Amino acid sequence: MFRKVLFAIDLADPAHAPLGLAEALEIVGLSGGQLRLVNVQQLLPATFMEFAPANFDDEQEKRALTALNAVLERIDLPGGRKSGVVRFGGIYHELLGEAAQWGADLIVVGSHRPVMADYLIGTNAKTIVRHAQCSVLVVRPS
């Protein structure tokens, strides 16, 4: 059974339940395991840094942590069984890094339907599946 479930969360649309969160919670509930939400913030390209305020990265991290904590508050798990982290960089690199560091045995990611019929799954989800050292569950909207 999966004891440490890492859930990749996109905080861009806080009004809706994140795709795949219900599945991750069901797995954690059945196993009595832990859930870690991971949000990856993209780095601002160096060419744009001269136009950003000096504390841009700090403010971006604060906003992400506030949104992540709001999601964590709505999750019905004891505090010791849920956690969240914000990382900066490439999505799949950071998710895989967090999974390895935390010792996750399952990564849950949401993937939207592809535009092209011959496309397997979303670029980040595909790369996570290909390179993960643990099981991966990809959830698509019905």
N, C-alpha and C positions, 0 to 999 in steps of 0.2 A: 504494500500500500504506500502511497505517496505521503511522506511526512513533512516535507518542506516544499511548498508550492510557491513559485515566484510568478507574479502576475505583472505583465507589461501593461502599464496604464498610460493612455493618452489623455492629458488633462485639458485638451483644447475645447471640449464640449462638456462642461460639468453638469449641465441640466439632465443629461441622459445617463443611464447606467452604462458603464463601460462594457463593451462587447467582450464576453467571456468571463466576466466577474462572477456571474451566477454559477457557472460551471466550476470555477476555481473554488468558490465557497462550498459548493456541494462536496467536492473532493476533500477539502480540508475538514469539513464537518464529519464525513464518514470515517476519516483516518484519525481524527483527533490531532491533526498536525498543525503546522504553522503556515501563515500566509504572509508573504512580503510583496508589497506593491512597489514597483520600480518605474519611475518616470525618467525619461532621458530627454534632456534639453539640448538642442542643437547649439553648437558653438557659433558665434558670430564671426563671419570671415574677417580676416585681418584688415582687408581693404576698407571695411566699414567701421572699424574700431575708432577711427579718428572722429567719427560723427556721433558716437555713442557716449553717454555720460561716463565719467570715471568709475562710478559704482554700478555699472550696467549688469555685470555678472552677479554681483551680490543681490541686487534687486530682483533679477530673474530667478535666482535660487529661492529668495524669500517668497515670491509669488507662487512658485511651484510647490514649496513646502506647505504653504497655507492651503492651497487647493488639495494637496495630497492628504493633509491632516483632516480636512473636511470630509473626504471620502472615507478615511479610516474611522472617523467618528460614527458614520452611518453603518459600518460593518458590525454585525452582531457576533463578535468573538471577544473573549477576554483579552485584555491588553497584552499579556505575555505571548499570545498566539498570533498577533498581527503587528506588522511593522511596515514602515515605508522609507524609501530612500530616493533622493534625486541625484542623478549622475549627469555629467556633461560629456558630449562627444557623439560618436556615431552610434546609432540605435542598436544595431546587432552586436557591435563590439562591447558596448557597455552592458547590455543585457547578459551576454555570455560571460563577461567578466564578473558581474554581480552573482550570477548563478554559481560560478566556480568558487568565488570567495565565500559565499554564504552556505554553500553545500546543498543547493537545491537538487531535488530528484525529479522535479517536473516544472517545466516552464509553460505557462498558458499565455497565448497571444491571440488577439483578434485580427482578422484579415477581411477586408472588404472584397466584394466580388470583383474579379478582374474585368477590365474593359475589353481585352482581347480574349477570344474564346480559347486559344491555345496556351494561355498563360497559366502556370501552375497555381501559385498563390502569391500574395503580395511580396514584393522584393525583400523586405525585412523579414517577414515570416519564413520565406523560402530559405534565406541565408541562416536564420536561427535553426531551422530544422536540419539543415545540412551540416552545421558545425557544432551543434550542442553536444555536450558530453552526458546529457541526461535526456529523459523523455520530454517530448514537446506535444502539447495539445493546441491545435489551431482551430479557432472557432470563427465561423462565418455567420452572417445574418441569414435568417431563414427567408 
